[in-house]
Amino acid sequence: MSPVLDAHGHVGSWVDFFIPEPGARWLVDTNDAIGIDAVGVSHLVAVGRDARAGNELALAAAERHPGRIGVWLVGDPHRPDAPSILRDQLSRPGVWGFKLHPDTHACGADDPRYDPVLDLAADAGVPVLVHGQTGSPTSDPAQLVELARRHPEVSVLVGHAGLWPAGFDRAARLATGQPNLYLEICGSRLTTRWLERMVAVAGPERVLFGTDACFLDPRLGLGKVRYARLSDTDRALVLGGNLARLLGDRIILDRTT
């Protein structure tokens, strides 16, 4: 039976977005209740003001909840020492790959300053989750396509699949033309119909389940996939089969913690 893996989660608080339950314990308990085996998180301190310190907080959460919390290490394009720090952190238990957030970094997704992180990902064989927002000057899915083209050996996950309904179909079509580009579906605007459309256009092997917890309640995100009109085989791929394939032996599940 394929695992259920949430490809896009967070822990921590955010300055202008109320998060009622920002802790990893709540996330793990909720996932236990609804049947999500593991979630990959980036700490919001890392996404915001301090990637190194925030990554350490995420790694500590993974240590407390082994097999339930995975870590996307945030790469800061403005720190020249980021590659050496990330290389050391990458060897720690629970790491799934890297996270880039071009909007908070104010750095285009296709900017060469991200290349050292992508090179690390290629060497380690780990995927990279990138915030993708249709119409953004820094994270439009077309920019993520360029990033993926420059690094064909790296699996690039388009976070939010473009975020806005006006861009979902375009993001799916962009993915069909770039074999290492994947659509991660978290976001409050996604509907079951849009999910079904993405799977039909991009293919079930290119769509990954995510919830954006703790920004959003993971129960809503999971329900959209559970109730979408997908075959059992396609649903299993979306819910975790695809991400498990991309992560390989970095996935170690434990439902007892």
N, C-alpha and C positions, 0 to 999 in steps of 0.2 A: 504494500500500500504506500503510495507516494506521501511524503510529508507535506504539511501545510506550513509554508514559510512566508512570513511577511517581509518583503524586501525593503520596506521604507518606514522606519520608525525613528522616534527621538526620545530622549529623556532630558529633563531639565526644564527651566523656565525661559520665557521669551518676553522681551520688554514691552511689546505692544500687542500681545495676543494672550488672552487669559487661558491658562492651562490648569484645570482644577486638580488633576492628578499627575504631577510631573515625574513621579518616581518609578524606578524599575520594578519595585515590588508589586505595585498596582498593575503594571503592564503584564507581568508574568502571571499574576493571579487571574486577571481578566482573560488572558490567552488560554490559561488552563480551563476556564469555564466554557469557552466557546470553541476550543479545538485548534488553536494555532500552536504549532510545535515550537517555533522559534521566530524571533524578530531581529532584524539587523538595525541597529540604532547608530545615529550620530548624536553626540551630546550638543545641546544648543549653545553652550559656552564655546564649543569648538566652531560651530557654524558662525557664531557672532564674533566675539572679541578676542579669543585666545585659543587657537587651534591646539597648541601643545597641551595646555592645561585641560581643555575640554576633552581631548582624546584620552588623557589619563583618567578622567572621571568615567568615561564610557568603558574603558578597559577594566576599571574597578567594578563597574556594574556587571560586566561579563564574568569577572572572577567570582562575584557573589552568586551568579545564576548561570553556572556552566551548562552549556547545551541548550539554553533557553534564550540567552541574549548574545547576539553577534554584534560586531563592531565595524562600522564604516569609519575609517580614520579620515578626518578632514584634512585636505591639503591646502595650505595657504600659499597662493602664488606670490605673495609679497615678501615672504621670508626666504632669504637665500639659504638658510640652514635647514629649511623644511625637509629636503630629501634625506639628509642624514638622520634627522629626528624620526621621520616616518619609517625609515629602514629599520631602526631599532624597535620601534613600536610594532612594526609588521610581524615581528617574530613572537609576539606575545599571544597567549591562548585566546581564542575567541574572535580573532580578526577575520572578517569576511573580505575586505577590500578597502577601497578608498571612496571618499565622498567629496565632490566639488560643488560649490554653490556660487556660481558666477555673479549672481545678483548681489549677495551680501559682500562678496569680494570686490565688486565693481571692476570686474575683469572678464572680458569676453571669453566664452567657453572655448573658442578657437584661438585664444591668445597663446603664443609659444611659452609663456611663463608657466603654463600648466604641464608642459611637456615632461619635465623631470618626474612628476608624479605618474604620468602615463608610462614612462620608461620603467619606473619601479613596478608598476602593475604588470607590465609585460614580463619582466624578469621573474616575478613571483607567480605569474599565472592567475591573478585575481581580477575580478571585474571592478568597474568604476561606476558609481552611481552619481549622476549629474542632475542638478536641478534644471528642469526644462520648462520654459514658460513662453508660450507663443506670443510673439510681438515684443518680447523683451529685447533691449539693445545688447544684452550680454548673454542671454540663455535661450534664445529662440532655437527650436529643434534643428533648423538648418545649420546653425553653428555647431551643434553637437554632431551633425553628420560630418562636417569638416574635421572635427576632432577625431571621430572614428576612422575617417579615411586616412589621416596621418598616422594612426596607430592601429592598423588592421588586425594585429595580434591581441588586442585588448577588447573584451566585451564591455560596451558602453551602454549603460541603462539610462534611458530618458526619463528622469523623475517626473511624475505626474502626467506622462505622455503628452506634454504640451500644455497642461493645466486647464486651458479654456476650451469649451465646446467648439468654438470656431476653429480651433486648431487640431482637434482630435483626428479627423480624417486625413489631414495633411501629414501629421506625424506618422500615422500608420503607413501612408504611401511612401514617405521618406525612408521608413524602416525596410520596406520591400526592396529598396535599391541599395541598401548598405548592410551586408550580411552580419556584421558584428554590432549592429544597433538593435536594442531591445526597448520595448515600451513597458514602463512601470506605471501602474494605473491609479495610484492613490490620488485622492482629491474629492472635495465636496461636490464638484460639478459633474463627475462621472455618473452615468446612469447605466442600468443593465443593457439598454439598447446600444449605447455607445460602446460598451464592452464587447457586445456581440459583433458590432461593426468592425472594431479593431481586430478581433480574432479572424473575421472573415477576410479582411484586407491584408493584414500583415502575416497571418498564419498563427495557429495556436502555440507554436514553439517559440514565438517572438514576443509574447505578452506575459508579464509577471505581476502577480498579486502584490499589492502594498496598501497600507492603511493611513499613513502619516500620523499614527499614534505617537505621542500623546496629544498632538494638536487636534486630531479628530478621534472619535470613538472607534476602536477597531471592530466593534460589532457591526457597525454600518458598512464598513468596507468589505468585511467578510460576507455579509448578507448579499451584497451586489453580485458577488461571484457565485455564491451558492444558488441564487435564484435566477441567474442568467440562463438563457436558452442555449446551453452548450452541451455537447455530448459529454459523457462521463470521462472519456479519454482526454478530451480537450480541457475540461475543467481541472482534471488532475495535473495537467501540464502547467496551466496558469497558476494554480494554487501553490505549487511547490516543485513540481517535477523539473521545470525549466531552470529555476534558480539552483536546485540541488545539482543539476548537471554542470552549471557554470562554476559552482563553488567546489565541487569535487570533495576531496577529503577534508576540507575545512569545515564541513558540516558534521558535527558530532552532537546528536540529539540526546536529551535527558529529560523525561517528563516527570522526574521525581523531585526536582528542586523547587 
